[in-house]
Amino acid sequence: MELPAALRAQVDALLADVPIASLKAAGKTLSDRYRAEVRDGRLHMGGDIAVKAYLATRLPATYAAVRTSLEETAASLPGFSPASLLDIGAGPGTVLWATKDCWPALRHATMLEASSPARAVGERLAAATGVDTDWRAGDATIDLGDLKPADLVTAAYVLDEVAPASLARLIDRLWRLTTGVLLIVEPGTPAGWRRILDARAQLLAAGAQVAAPCPHEAPCPLIAPDWCHFARRVARSRLHRLAKDAEVPWEDEKFIYVASSCLPLTQRSPRVLAPPRAGSGKVALKLCQPNGSAAERLFTKRDGEIFKAARRADWGDTLPDN
């Protein structure tokens, strides 16, 4: 997956005069903080160079994870087309760009972000989306009181920065602000999966329906050390490779998400939970099923049309329930 051309052009312009050595150093600090899930009261993007390091090293992968999550949500809710977005922990507006790309009818977005450098960059980038945006300074755990409900509410790579004791209250507030879909995206780690499971259980208890990725509302059938997550291949620009000291022109972003809906669901299809294992005339898929179970299933040519669909299916896709 690649960034939209308009976003890519603006990012390149913002980074044109930044020394590569500065991007590398700031990018490593940012990556280390994300990886360690640091909660020391300091903002991950507290300074200008940190924001630019995010644009160079994390924006493409975060965009890909969010865009994929939105795409799967849209497939589960074909009648859903949000006109309004509320993004919590908005950073420089990654979710805004992914949402506008998925649903061009988006008209208004409220963007809550604590970092003033991130907001400044986000406002500059957002101008090219054509969406009316309201950027607000605020902490996701305490500054949600005067926000208005939105069709789509999002929190991408935010829960891992929030103290565990504050998560339940945050999720409750986000759900109360949701008139259509609440999307939460987290890193595709065992810890990220556990946070998503806790959020999922809380939202189900509050009356939500799971639109994606789960094809059911039963307890997750996976047992540790196994965990649910997905991956999306991300194209690296030349600057991206230089900033990360990388030679390969792509990277795989692993993520996990849950889309909780106020809207009725019209379909429940098995979800592919791992990379397919294909052989001559056969393919094995690990599937999460609408009945709440998860197991590997072997498809062969004798299965007819479902075999053809299985051959085309990739990790994270749905499969016709046949």
MOTAQUI-V954281 format. One record per residue. N is the residue number from 1. SS is DSSP state (alpha for helix, beta for strand, coil for the rest). D_LAST is the distance of its C-alpha to the last C-alpha in Angstrom with 1 decimal. Layout:
n=<N	N>
ss=<SS	SS>
d_last=<D_LAST	D_LAST>
This chain:
n=<1	2	3	4	5	6	7	8	9	10	11	12	13	14	15	16	17	18	19	20	21	22	23	24	25	26	27	28	29	30	31	32	33	34	35	36	37	38	39	40	41	42	43	44	45	46	47	48	49	50	51	52	53	54	55	56	57	58	59	60	61	62	63	64	65	66	67	68	69	70	71	72	73	74	75	76	77	78	79	80	81	82	83	84	85	86	87	88	89	90	91	92	93	94	95	96	97	98	99	100	101	102	103	104	105	106	107	108	109	110	111	112	113	114	115	116	117	118	119	120	121	122	123	124	125	126	127	128	129	130	131	132	133	134	135	136	137	138	139	140	141	142	143	144	145	146	147	148	149	150	151	152	153	154	155	156	157	158	159	160	161	162	163	164	165	166	167	168	169	170	171	172	173	174	175	176	177	178	179	180	181	182	183	184	185	186	187	188	189	190	191	192	193	194	195	196	197	198	199	200	201	202	203	204	205	206	207	208	209	210	211	212	213	214	215	216	217	218	219	220	221	222	223	224	225	226	227	228	229	230	231	232	233	234	235	236	237	238	239	240	241	242	243	244	245	246	247	248	249	250	251	252	253	254	255	256	257	258	259	260	261	262	263	264	265	266	267	268	269	270	271	272	273	274	275	276	277	278	279	280	281	282	283	284	285	286	287	288	289	290	291	292	293	294	295	296	297	298	299	300	301	302	303	304	305	306	307	308	309	310	311	312	313	314	315	316	317	318	319	320	321	322>
ss=<coil	coil	coil	coil	alpha	alpha	alpha	alpha	alpha	alpha	alpha	alpha	alpha	alpha	alpha	coil	coil	coil	coil	alpha	alpha	alpha	alpha	alpha	alpha	alpha	alpha	alpha	alpha	alpha	alpha	alpha	alpha	alpha	alpha	alpha	coil	coil	coil	coil	coil	coil	coil	coil	coil	coil	coil	alpha	alpha	alpha	alpha	alpha	alpha	alpha	alpha	alpha	alpha	coil	alpha	alpha	alpha	alpha	alpha	alpha	alpha	alpha	alpha	alpha	alpha	alpha	alpha	alpha	alpha	alpha	alpha	alpha	coil	coil	coil	coil	coil	coil	coil	beta	beta	beta	beta	beta	coil	coil	coil	coil	coil	alpha	alpha	alpha	alpha	alpha	alpha	alpha	alpha	alpha	coil	coil	coil	coil	coil	beta	beta	beta	beta	beta	coil	coil	coil	alpha	alpha	alpha	alpha	alpha	alpha	alpha	alpha	alpha	alpha	alpha	alpha	alpha	alpha	coil	coil	beta	beta	beta	beta	beta	coil	coil	coil	coil	coil	coil	coil	coil	coil	coil	coil	coil	coil	beta	beta	beta	beta	beta	beta	beta	coil	coil	alpha	alpha	alpha	coil	coil	alpha	alpha	alpha	alpha	alpha	alpha	alpha	alpha	alpha	alpha	alpha	alpha	alpha	coil	beta	beta	beta	beta	beta	beta	beta	beta	beta	beta	coil	coil	alpha	alpha	alpha	alpha	alpha	alpha	alpha	alpha	alpha	alpha	alpha	alpha	alpha	alpha	alpha	alpha	coil	coil	coil	beta	beta	beta	beta	coil	coil	coil	coil	coil	coil	coil	coil	coil	coil	coil	coil	coil	coil	coil	coil	coil	beta	beta	beta	beta	beta	beta	coil	coil	alpha	alpha	alpha	alpha	alpha	alpha	coil	coil	coil	coil	coil	coil	beta	beta	beta	beta	beta	beta	beta	beta	beta	beta	beta	beta	coil	coil	coil	coil	coil	coil	coil	coil	beta	beta	beta	coil	coil	coil	coil	beta	beta	beta	coil	coil	beta	beta	beta	beta	beta	beta	beta	coil	coil	coil	coil	coil	beta	beta	beta	beta	beta	beta	beta	alpha	alpha	alpha	coil	alpha	alpha	alpha	alpha	alpha	alpha	alpha	alpha	coil	coil	coil	coil	coil	beta	beta	coil	coil	coil>
d_last=<29.6	33.1	35.1	35.7	38.7	40.9	40.3	40.9	44.2	45.4	44.6	46.4	49.4	49.6	49.6	51.8	55.0	53.6	54.8	52.1	53.8	53.5	49.8	49.2	51.2	49.7	46.2	46.7	48.0	45.1	42.6	44.5	44.5	40.7	40.0	42.5	41.3	44.9	46.0	49.7	50.2	50.4	48.1	45.9	47.0	50.4	52.3	52.2	51.6	48.8	47.0	47.6	46.3	43.1	42.8	43.4	41.3	38.7	37.9	35.6	33.4	33.4	32.6	29.6	28.2	28.8	27.6	24.2	23.9	24.8	22.3	19.4	21.0	21.3	17.6	16.9	19.9	20.2	23.2	25.1	28.0	30.8	34.4	35.9	35.4	37.1	37.0	38.6	40.2	39.8	41.8	42.5	39.7	36.7	34.2	36.0	35.4	31.7	31.2	33.3	31.3	28.0	29.4	32.6	33.5	34.6	38.3	39.7	39.3	41.3	41.6	43.0	44.5	47.4	48.6	51.0	50.6	46.8	47.3	49.8	47.6	44.6	46.7	47.8	44.4	42.9	45.4	43.4	40.2	41.8	40.6	43.3	43.5	45.4	46.1	47.3	48.9	47.5	46.2	42.6	43.7	46.7	46.8	44.0	46.2	47.0	43.6	41.9	38.3	35.9	32.5	31.3	33.0	32.6	34.0	33.2	34.8	37.0	36.3	37.4	40.8	41.3	43.0	40.7	42.9	42.3	38.5	37.7	40.2	38.9	35.3	36.5	38.6	35.9	33.5	36.4	36.8	33.2	32.5	29.0	27.6	29.2	28.1	29.5	29.3	30.9	31.6	28.9	31.1	30.9	33.4	31.4	28.3	30.5	31.9	28.5	27.5	30.8	30.4	26.9	28.2	31.2	29.3	26.9	30.1	31.5	28.7	26.5	22.7	21.0	19.6	19.0	18.4	17.3	14.0	16.1	19.8	20.4	22.8	21.8	20.5	22.4	25.8	28.8	29.7	26.1	25.4	22.9	24.0	23.1	25.2	26.2	28.6	31.7	34.2	37.8	40.7	44.0	45.4	42.4	42.9	46.7	46.3	44.1	46.0	42.7	42.6	38.9	37.9	34.7	33.6	30.4	30.4	28.5	27.7	25.8	25.4	24.4	24.1	25.0	24.9	27.1	24.8	21.9	18.4	16.0	12.7	11.4	9.2	9.5	12.8	14.2	17.4	19.4	20.2	17.9	19.6	19.4	21.2	21.8	18.7	16.6	15.6	15.3	13.9	15.2	12.7	13.7	11.2	11.5	13.2	15.9	15.5	15.6	15.4	15.1	12.3	13.3	11.5	13.7	14.5	13.5	9.8	10.6	9.3	6.8	10.2	12.1	10.3	10.9	14.4	15.1	14.1	17.2	18.4	17.8	15.0	11.7	8.4	5.7	3.8	0.0>
